[in-house]
Amino acid sequence: MAKDTKNAVVINDVEYQIDDLTQEQQTLVAHVSDLDRKLSSSRFALDQLQIGRNAFMSMLNESLSKQDDLVEST
């Protein structure tokens, strides 16, 4: 009978069946998996924050440039 791959995890290029792991190992896998999701979410949020900051900085630079142009023309 084939092993159920949806209940498997790959660690260091080795596939393990979750049911074959100890309770401690299953808990550690759950922690690593949860942390991977959080890291991915944090990277996504960081990208959004960086792009937002860049947009506001661009708007500020444009505003300052217009102000400098007005000062120079007077």
PyMOL commands that set and color helices and strands:
alter all, ss='L'
color gray80, all
select helices_A, chain A and resi 5-7+18-20+23-73
alter helices_A, ss='H'
color red, helices_A
select strands_A, chain A and resi 8-11+14-17
alter strands_A, ss='S'
color yellow, strands_A
deselect
rebuild
show_as cartoon
